[in-house]
Amino acid sequence: MNVNKIILEEQGLRDGFQTLAQVIPTAKKLEYIDRLVDAGLTRIQIASFVHPKLVPQMADAEAVCGQLNKKEGIVYSGLVLNKKGVERGIDSGLDHLACSISASNTHSQKNARLTLDEAKKAFKEMVRLSKVNGITVRGGIQCAFGCRYEGHIDENHVLDMVNHHLDTGIDELALADSTGMGNPKQLGELMEKVIEKAGNIPVILHLHNTENKGYSNFYAATEAGVRIFDTAFGGLGGCPFIKSATGNIATEDTAHAAHQMGYETGLNIHKIAAISRELETTLRYKLPGQLYQLVDNDEIKMI
């Protein structure tokens, strides 16, 4: 990978929308996907295959996948938490699935209705089923830097889970600060060890800004060598099964910071910010991101 390039995976359609009270129509989701591709995003997580009664916003996952205006070179992915989700993802026609389990036993039971031991066994089957069907698998570890129910998550426990995931034959490895509890020192030190273990397997980091440390954690992670990050336009996001969960680091804010730091992203910040401004109007409240409010003002200078 080009060390001067940072890749952002857009999570707004999935993580960003999943907690919204107002359901976004399928046609609007498809429009946003096309606009994000036009803005330069090459990785977009478009849906999660979860029970529609638990996450109503994702009830149209198959419809979104079936109506995609697929473009060559774009990774369209779906999040799956169990074997049923994998089966739905395969049937939807996606060729990239994010299989994810939690490092926290309590969160695992709330999020996937499985104990940690049960989730680890299920994860192996999720990966196996995906791989035999020709699916590229991103293996995820949620709550890797702290849990609102259990507090501190031991680093050695996370590294054991990294080994567990790598042993299943995943194609990519993702760690998530699902609760936003991680701090730059903790995150930088752990990610160096994770990258070393992963070897040639790409490592992805999913950051939330719950405690206003998301962007400092982004910087620490770049220093540790991470080059792929999950973001959501407007800073939307949050897990429905985590107390006080708030949004991801914002796509346009993160891209702007990356550009200032000398990295390439290939993203058009103005086009992404326009989506955030439109959604703000639709939802009738201010989004957590900052930059989308600035770039529409021609009088404000951007470096």
C-alpha positions in Angstrom: 0.0 0.0 0.0 1.1 3.6 -0.8 2.1 4.9 2.7 1.2 8.4 1.5 -2.4 7.4 0.7 -5.2 7.1 3.2 -8.3 5.1 2.2 -11.6 6.0 3.9 -14.4 3.5 3.9 -17.8 5.2 4.0 -20.0 3.9 6.8 -22.8 6.5 6.7 -25.3 4.3 4.8 -25.0 1.6 7.5 -23.5 2.8 10.8 -24.7 6.3 10.1 -28.3 5.5 9.4 -28.9 2.6 11.7 -29.8 4.7 14.7 -31.9 7.4 12.9 -35.5 7.6 13.9 -36.5 8.8 10.5 -36.2 6.0 7.9 -34.3 7.0 4.8 -36.1 5.8 1.6 -34.3 3.1 -0.5 -34.1 5.4 -3.5 -32.4 8.1 -1.5 -29.9 5.6 -0.1 -29.1 4.6 -3.7 -28.7 8.2 -4.7 -26.3 8.8 -1.8 -24.2 5.8 -2.8 -23.8 7.1 -6.4 -22.9 10.6 -5.1 -20.3 9.1 -2.7 -18.7 7.2 -5.6 -18.7 10.4 -7.6 -17.0 12.1 -4.6 -14.1 9.6 -4.8 -15.1 6.9 -2.2 -13.9 3.5 -3.4 -15.2 1.6 -0.3 -18.8 1.9 0.9 -20.6 -0.2 3.5 -24.1 0.0 2.2 -26.2 -2.1 4.7 -26.2 -4.6 7.5 -28.0 -7.9 7.3 -29.7 -7.8 10.7 -33.2 -8.4 12.0 -35.4 -5.6 10.6 -37.4 -5.4 13.9 -34.2 -4.6 15.8 -32.8 -2.2 13.2 -35.7 -1.0 11.0 -33.4 1.2 9.0 -31.8 -1.9 7.5 -35.0 -3.6 6.5 -34.3 -2.7 2.8 -30.8 -4.2 2.8 -31.6 -6.6 -0.1 -33.5 -3.9 -2.0 -30.5 -1.6 -1.8 -28.1 -4.4 -2.9 -30.4 -5.4 -5.7 -30.7 -1.9 -7.2 -27.1 -0.9 -6.9 -25.6 1.0 -9.8 -22.3 -0.9 -9.4 -19.2 0.7 -10.7 -15.9 -1.1 -11.4 -13.3 -0.8 -8.8 -15.7 0.1 -6.0 -16.0 -2.2 -2.9 -19.7 -2.4 -1.8 -19.9 -4.2 1.5 -22.4 -5.4 4.0 -22.1 -6.0 7.7 -23.1 -9.5 9.1 -23.2 -10.6 12.7 -24.2 -14.3 12.3 -24.6 -17.1 9.8 -28.1 -16.0 8.7 -26.6 -12.6 7.9 -23.9 -14.2 5.8 -26.5 -16.2 3.9 -28.5 -13.0 3.2 -25.4 -11.2 2.1 -24.5 -14.0 -0.3 -28.0 -14.0 -1.7 -27.9 -10.3 -2.2 -25.1 -10.5 -4.7 -22.4 -8.7 -2.6 -18.9 -10.0 -3.0 -17.5 -8.3 0.2 -18.8 -9.0 3.7 -17.7 -7.6 7.1 -18.1 -10.4 9.6 -17.8 -8.8 13.0 -18.0 -9.9 16.7 -17.3 -8.1 19.9 -14.3 -8.3 22.3 -16.8 -7.7 25.1 -18.9 -10.6 26.3 -21.7 -8.3 27.6 -21.8 -6.3 24.3 -21.7 -9.5 22.3 -24.8 -10.8 24.1 -26.7 -7.5 23.6 -25.5 -7.0 20.0 -25.6 -10.6 18.6 -27.4 -12.6 21.3 -24.2 -14.7 21.7 -21.7 -15.2 24.5 -18.1 -14.4 23.4 -17.2 -18.1 23.2 -20.3 -18.7 21.1 -19.5 -15.7 18.9 -16.0 -16.9 18.2 -17.3 -20.3 17.1 -19.9 -18.6 15.0 -17.3 -16.3 13.5 -15.3 -19.3 12.1 -18.4 -20.6 10.4 -19.3 -17.1 9.0 -15.9 -16.9 7.5 -15.9 -20.4 6.1 -19.3 -20.0 4.5 -18.3 -16.7 3.0 -15.0 -18.0 1.6 -16.5 -21.1 0.0 -18.9 -18.7 -1.8 -16.1 -16.5 -3.1 -16.7 -13.6 -0.8 -13.9 -11.3 0.4 -14.1 -11.3 4.2 -13.3 -8.4 6.5 -13.0 -9.7 10.0 -14.0 -7.2 12.7 -13.4 -6.9 16.4 -15.9 -4.5 18.1 -15.3 -2.7 21.4 -11.5 -3.4 21.0 -10.6 -0.3 23.1 -13.2 -0.3 25.8 -16.8 -1.3 26.6 -19.6 0.8 28.3 -20.7 -2.4 30.1 -17.4 -3.9 31.1 -15.0 -1.0 31.1 -11.4 -1.7 30.2 -10.7 -4.4 27.6 -7.4 -6.1 28.2 -4.9 -5.6 25.4 -3.8 -9.3 25.5 -7.4 -10.3 25.1 -7.7 -8.2 22.0 -4.5 -9.6 20.6 -5.8 -13.2 21.2 -8.9 -12.3 19.2 -6.6 -10.9 16.4 -4.9 -14.3 16.3 -8.2 -16.0 16.3 -9.5 -13.9 13.4 -6.3 -14.3 11.4 -6.3 -18.1 11.8 -9.7 -18.2 10.1 -8.3 -17.0 6.8 -9.9 -13.5 6.7 -8.8 -11.1 3.9 -8.8 -7.9 6.0 -8.7 -7.2 9.7 -10.7 -4.3 11.4 -10.6 -3.1 14.9 -13.4 -0.8 16.2 -13.4 1.7 19.0 -17.2 1.2 19.1 -17.7 3.2 22.3 -15.1 5.9 21.6 -13.4 5.1 24.9 -9.9 4.6 23.3 -7.2 7.1 23.8 -4.3 8.0 21.5 -1.5 6.4 23.5 -3.5 3.1 24.0 -4.6 3.0 20.4 -1.2 3.8 18.9 0.6 1.2 21.0 -2.0 -1.6 20.3 -2.2 -0.9 16.6 1.5 -1.2 16.1 1.3 -4.7 17.6 -1.8 -5.6 15.5 -0.1 -4.5 12.3 2.9 -6.6 13.1 0.7 -9.6 13.7 -1.4 -9.0 10.6 1.6 -9.0 8.2 0.3 -8.7 4.7 -3.4 -8.6 5.8 -4.7 -5.0 5.5 -5.6 -3.5 8.9 -8.6 -1.1 9.2 -9.6 1.1 12.1 -13.2 2.1 13.0 -13.3 5.2 15.2 -16.1 6.9 17.1 -15.9 10.4 18.5 -18.1 9.8 21.6 -15.5 11.3 24.0 -14.2 13.8 21.5 -10.9 11.8 20.9 -11.8 10.4 17.5 -9.6 12.7 15.5 -6.6 12.5 17.9 -7.0 8.7 17.7 -7.0 9.0 13.9 -3.6 10.9 14.1 -2.2 8.3 16.6 -3.2 5.5 14.3 -1.6 7.1 11.2 1.6 7.3 13.2 1.3 3.6 14.1 0.9 2.8 10.4 -2.8 2.4 9.8 -3.9 3.6 6.4 -7.5 2.5 6.1 -10.2 4.1 8.3 -14.0 3.9 8.6 -15.8 7.2 8.5 -19.4 8.5 8.1 -20.4 11.6 6.3 -21.5 14.3 8.7 -20.2 12.3 11.6 -23.3 10.1 11.8 -23.4 6.8 13.6 -23.6 4.8 16.7 -24.5 1.2 17.8 -28.1 0.8 18.9 -26.9 -1.7 21.6 -24.3 0.5 23.3 -25.2 3.0 26.0 -24.6 6.6 25.0 -23.2 5.6 21.6 -22.5 8.5 19.2 -21.2 9.1 15.7 -18.2 8.0 13.7 -15.4 10.4 12.8 -16.8 12.4 9.9 -15.7 11.6 6.4 -15.1 15.2 5.2 -13.4 16.2 8.5 -11.1 13.2 8.4 -10.2 13.7 4.7 -9.5 17.4 5.3 -7.2 16.5 8.2 -5.5 13.9 6.1 -4.9 16.3 3.3 -3.4 18.9 5.7 -1.1 16.1 7.1 0.2 15.5 3.5 -1.8 12.3 2.7 -3.7 11.6 -0.5 -7.3 10.4 -0.2 -8.7 11.1 -3.7 -11.8 12.5 -2.1 -13.8 15.7 -3.1 -14.6 17.2 0.3 -17.2 19.6 -1.1 -19.2 16.8 -2.7 -19.3 14.8 0.6 -20.2 17.9 2.6 -23.1 18.6 0.3 -24.6 15.3 1.2 -24.2 16.1 4.9 -25.9 19.5 4.5 -28.8 17.9 2.6 -29.2 15.3 5.3 -29.1 18.0 8.0 -32.1 19.6 6.2 -33.9 16.3 6.0 -33.4 15.4 9.6 -33.9 19.0 10.9 -31.0 18.9 13.3 -27.3 19.6 13.2 -25.0 16.7 12.5 -21.9 16.0 14.7 -19.4 16.8 11.9 -17.9 20.3 11.6 -16.5 20.7 8.2 -19.7 20.4 6.2 -20.8 23.6 7.9 -17.7 25.5 6.7 -17.0 24.5 3.1 -20.3 26.0 1.8 -19.1 29.5 2.9 -16.9 31.0 0.2 -15.6 33.7 2.6 -14.0 31.1 4.9 -10.5 30.1 3.8 -9.6 26.4 3.8 -5.9 25.4 4.0 
